[in-house]
Amino acid sequence: MTPSKVSGSILFIFDVDGCIVDSFTYFKKFAPEILDKFKISVDEDFLMQLQKDIIKMLAGNSSKILVLKMINYASRKMGLGPFRRFRFLLYLRKLYKKNIRDVSLVPGAVETLKFLKTGGHRVGLFTTGSLKDFELKFENKQDLLNPVEAFIVRDDVKRTKPDPEGIFLLRERLGIDDDIPSVMIGDMVHDIEAGIDAGALPIGVLTGVNSREELHQAGAEIILDSIASIPGMMDSIQSRIAGQ
């Protein structure tokens, strides 16, 4: 028997980097400049493995010095000595602060969130980034934030994704009743795992870090090219929730 669709409100929870904001594509373009400046010679396979290692460091880690730890780890792996690692850190911080406000939104992000809000659904954000980073990224993107009712950042939780603490906290802040289902949308395996552990419908998007296969293996029930596909997938999303 085909399950009926959910007819009421749904809480849609979005990851930020790689889902709402195209930060990975934006900052990846600076890699050649950074490698050249510090005379670092590595191949694409090395960079891919380094990215995977750093992603693992993110798992459940809400440390305020997490970014410093990741940069230090990366510079060590690339063979930089103590003094060059310090210069590397200062350079990346300067580059990041200079460009963070210019990171683009994923195409269709504003329209998708407005569509959900207009349709009577609830909208929240859950990121592993800090409050300061969040404020800088969205400083000139108020149109995106207008439909957002609440957000959770690294500073709010003891353990971030894949721990589902942030999802439960977001529901609590919004006063969401138990009968209102949640959907967790993200580009990383950590997002999918957090959604599953919170009892939310896990949806993967291909605008960030992990591949379709990786998201599928993690348990994503729906995988989209981007969040811009959500309006056209509402029937499928509602049916999946009804069948949970």
C-alpha positions, 0 to 999 in steps of 0.5 A: 500500500502506498503511504499517504502524504503528510499534509501539515507543517514540516520543519526543514533543517538546512546545513550551511556550508555546501548546502546553503552557501557555496563556500567549498567551491569559493575557497577551493579556487585559492588553493593554487595561490596558497600552494605557490606562495608557500612553495608546497608541491602536492598532488590532487590525491594528497589534497583529497585525502587531506580533505577527508582527514579534516572532515573526520576532525569535524565530527562531533567537535565543537571546540572553539579552536577547531579551525586552528587545529585543522590548519595546524594539521594540514600544514604539518601534513604538507611538511611545513616547519613551525615558523612556516606553519605560523605564517601559513596560519596567519595567511589563511586567517587573513584570506578567510576574513577578507573573502568570507562575506563574498561567498555566494549562496547556492543558486535557488537557496533564497527561492527555496526557503521562501517557498517553504515558508510561504507553504506553511513550513518551518525553516531552521539552520544547523551549522558546525561553524561558529557564531562569528563565522555565521554572522560574517557569511550572512552579513549581506544576505538578509534575503536568505535569512528572512524565512529562517526562524532559528539557527544553531551554531557550534557555540550552542552545543556540546557536540556538533554533527553527527551528534543530533543535539543541535536538531533537538535544540532547534526543535526546542527553541522553535517550540515544535510539537512532537507531531511535526516531523523534521527533515535534515538537509546537508551535503555531508555524511555527518548531516545525514547521520545526525538526521537519522539519529534525530528521527528526521528524514535525511536528504543529501545534496551534491553541492558540497563535500560528499558524493552521491554514493557516500551520501547513499551509504550513510542513509540519505533517503533522497539525494538532490543536485541542490536544495533548488530541487526541493520545491519540485520534490515536495510530494516525494518528501511528504510521502517519505515522511508519511512512510517512516 
